[in-house]
């Protein structure tokens, strides 16, 4: 019966593609292509399809099947362009579910990181709060293909007023007042949440990030209103004073940072957020009833865990890292394993960047950490960065799996990631929205030293009087080409790339 349905779907999809109106062909419609010569891992967790094939037209997948069914059956397309991918393993485009591209916006650095991500197989990212002005520009340009980058989805932050004095929101609201801008709002019991959520949504944000210093009733009310207005809600697992179980019971979609779940096991917990707060991990057992109850609640609510496990492991390796003593990495790994055993969906999020010299970004280490120490199988880890990640963002109708009607967005690997998750580093090519990016064409971004070396600062006038004298002289000569000499010019201060027009 399943084979009959697959065959029927295949026949219908190809028949529809072959009966496109003549006018569409005349206007240069994309050709029908059949990609073959690979093993397919479609993102749903089922057995891989060996010797697979994929029929596509432009940026639409028409069907996926075995090559025999697609090319040798009675409904095999006769006008298709057959393209042999030459062996390898196809997986859906990867998603890093926890990045920060614009805490202190720098367009050049953000584009360089996104470029590296794309050529490493990452076709989507979830940004967990920053300067909404910069993020909206990156989101637009990534979706339109103006820059070579994963699709950017971002959040608008909500927190208690006391948190907004933190240097990070201050930086992300530069030029304005943190807490009073739509992408970074201070919330109290008196806040009109209908308006607050509407303003956040108006920034082009996909979700609300519930950060810190909010009581449980406020977390619940934010979540209810955000869902009513069609937004996702992504929260820290401990919101201070709101504990993890209370956060989960408020109905949020995702909780971030596995180490902060430890606060659920504390008799007392701080009422406000501060970086230096560390629970006594030695008193905790990942298999205790406290965490079993917490994970049971997450199952009931369908809450997704954004573990950021590699961030803690990386910090533990470096005693000079400011996070090195804030999490017991063995406890964190055990808690991820317990969550996975209880059926909690886990997404792969990083919350850190690897050095620019590293050819692959942080997500690949997170996947390795989840498999090698978090108890996930390679297949489950791939799902955490594809299907489950798309569900967390709210784009599972388009992304996360490879099937009929989805965009042509996938990664071709040279080696089998199910044998060794480290093989996600063997990228041969990436397709994003129908456009192919060869890994061999990747060029490493410039180092920080190289960037600084080519940033030439032209100093402006020494005084206001000198500036006025230059203006007067320029206009007397009508020499408009001299305008650039009057102003301070520093490429490092450019937020948005300039275009012609």
Secondary structure as GFF3:
##gff-version 3
##sequence-region A 1 501
A	DSSP	alpha_helix	2	18	.	.	.	ID=ss1
A	DSSP	alpha_helix	22	26	.	.	.	ID=ss2
A	DSSP	beta_strand	32	41	.	.	.	ID=ss3
A	DSSP	beta_strand	49	57	.	.	.	ID=ss4
A	DSSP	beta_strand	60	66	.	.	.	ID=ss5
A	DSSP	alpha_helix	67	72	.	.	.	ID=ss6
A	DSSP	beta_strand	81	84	.	.	.	ID=ss7
A	DSSP	beta_strand	89	92	.	.	.	ID=ss8
A	DSSP	beta_strand	94	99	.	.	.	ID=ss9
A	DSSP	alpha_helix	107	119	.	.	.	ID=ss10
A	DSSP	beta_strand	122	127	.	.	.	ID=ss11
A	DSSP	alpha_helix	132	144	.	.	.	ID=ss12
A	DSSP	beta_strand	151	159	.	.	.	ID=ss13
A	DSSP	three_ten_helix	161	165	.	.	.	ID=ss14
A	DSSP	alpha_helix	167	172	.	.	.	ID=ss15
A	DSSP	beta_strand	180	181	.	.	.	ID=ss16
A	DSSP	beta_strand	184	186	.	.	.	ID=ss17
A	DSSP	alpha_helix	193	201	.	.	.	ID=ss18
A	DSSP	beta_strand	207	210	.	.	.	ID=ss19
A	DSSP	alpha_helix	216	228	.	.	.	ID=ss20
A	DSSP	beta_strand	232	236	.	.	.	ID=ss21
A	DSSP	alpha_helix	244	249	.	.	.	ID=ss22
A	DSSP	beta_strand	254	256	.	.	.	ID=ss23
A	DSSP	three_ten_helix	258	265	.	.	.	ID=ss24
A	DSSP	three_ten_helix	281	283	.	.	.	ID=ss25
A	DSSP	alpha_helix	289	301	.	.	.	ID=ss26
A	DSSP	beta_strand	304	306	.	.	.	ID=ss27
A	DSSP	alpha_helix	309	317	.	.	.	ID=ss28
A	DSSP	alpha_helix	329	341	.	.	.	ID=ss29
A	DSSP	beta_strand	346	347	.	.	.	ID=ss30
A	DSSP	alpha_helix	362	372	.	.	.	ID=ss31
A	DSSP	alpha_helix	378	384	.	.	.	ID=ss32
A	DSSP	alpha_helix	387	393	.	.	.	ID=ss33
A	DSSP	beta_strand	410	413	.	.	.	ID=ss34
A	DSSP	three_ten_helix	421	425	.	.	.	ID=ss35
A	DSSP	beta_strand	427	432	.	.	.	ID=ss36
A	DSSP	beta_strand	435	438	.	.	.	ID=ss37
A	DSSP	three_ten_helix	439	441	.	.	.	ID=ss38
A	DSSP	alpha_helix	448	453	.	.	.	ID=ss39
A	DSSP	alpha_helix	464	477	.	.	.	ID=ss40
A	DSSP	three_ten_helix	480	482	.	.	.	ID=ss41
A	DSSP	alpha_helix	483	486	.	.	.	ID=ss42
A	DSSP	three_ten_helix	491	493	.	.	.	ID=ss43
###
